[in-house]
Amino acid sequence: MSYRNKLPFLLSLPLIFMLSCAMPEGPVSLSGDAPEAEGWTSETLLTGLEQPWAMAWLPDGNMVITERPGRLLRINPDLQNPQQISGLPQIYAEGQGGLMDVSLHPNFEENSMIYLTYSSGDEDTNRTTIGRGQLEGTQLVGFEEIFLVSPDKDGDQHFGSRMAWVSDSTFVVAIGDGGNRPQRTEGVLSREHAQKLDSHLGKILRLNDDGSAAEGNPFADEEDAYEEIWTLGHRNIQGLVVDRESGRIWANEHGSRGGDELNLITEGENYGWPEVTYSREYWYTSISDETSKPGMKDPKIVWTPAQAPSGLELYTGDAFPEWQGDLFSGGLQGEQVRRIILDGDSIIGEESIKIGRRVRDVRQGPDGYLYVLTGHGDGELKRIIPG
């Protein structure tokens, strides 16, 4: 069709729609397509998983995998006959909620403690919850809820829910902002809680291993502020990793339409949502006129078009020596893993590892390979190996 033939159609579009289609500009360049990474291939190890969300390895070589509907699986190294682990709490599994992240205590070999994040409650009153129990074979013994996000919300969106250990006794956990506009919590748009210090929504929290607020958190002495808060101004983080050698914390989070972010997390900082953002509403109108503001941290990467970033890993293995020290970010919408090439805390490039399915989690295995969980319904466990 020629431009002349298209013109009547274009003129028929509402002016506000036309003006809002352009993505906002700011100090961070938008990341588009990335060149393909070389020297790898993938193999499918396990199929038939139902909405897998996260994975971790036990010291004996077994894996544990969470499925969002509320199952925790123990999988032997031979990948035969996955066993369901009992002793889990009651889980609200609707929409984006359910059983989400899993993490082993750094001293797991001494205490056998496994940590889970999940949504609890019902459609009208729910929240992100953290619990722990001791793994004995295929049972979680003595499971207890150690932290409940406040305030409660309704709906089934934006639970966040990644965990990462900062030390042998403290961890950070990402909490979503509660939902898209027009979702409201306590009388205001849920997203506005990301800027409120008397709310856990839209935050990264730093907790002790018993669920209490870690000592020295940056807002602990502020009146009416929740003492667990480590950073604020987040929309929906679903990738979180700690570089234990440098102490750097990295997070990737969902924007709305476009504007997904990779952030270097610094104690006490405000990451802007929803006051500054590169994303737009799902119906294209503006969320904010600003992409940067004094006192708010700019992202390291802005993914537009959206990647819908998921699990995040820092690679330290020997299977891919050239990848050591780089980040690997899963993409739900992008159906790929992005290699983010680092020089210290600077981004010097990106490459794509195309998977062809929605990627929910990316983790380095004890063998030095990268493992990927894919799929929305019929999920798979894949392994990325040299090839």
Secondary structure, DSSP 8 states (H G I E B T S, - for coil): --HHHHHHHHHHS-HHHHHHSS----SS-EE----B--SEEEEEEEEEEESEEEEEE-TTS-EEEEETTTEEEEE-TT--S-EE-B-------STT-SEEEEEE-TTHHHH-EEEEEEEEE-SSSEEEEEEEEEEETTEEEEEEEEEE-SS-B-SS---EEEEEESSSSEEEEEE--S-STT-EETTEEGGGGGG-TT--TTEEEEEETTSSB-TT-TTTTSTT--TTEEEE--S-EEEEEE-TTT--EEEEE--SBS-EEEEEE-TT-B--TTTS-S-B-TTS-BS-S-S--TTS---SEEESS---EEEEEE---SSSGGGTT-EEEEETTTTEEEEEEEETTEEEEEEEEE-SS-EEEEEE-TTS-EEEEE-SSEEEEEEEEE-
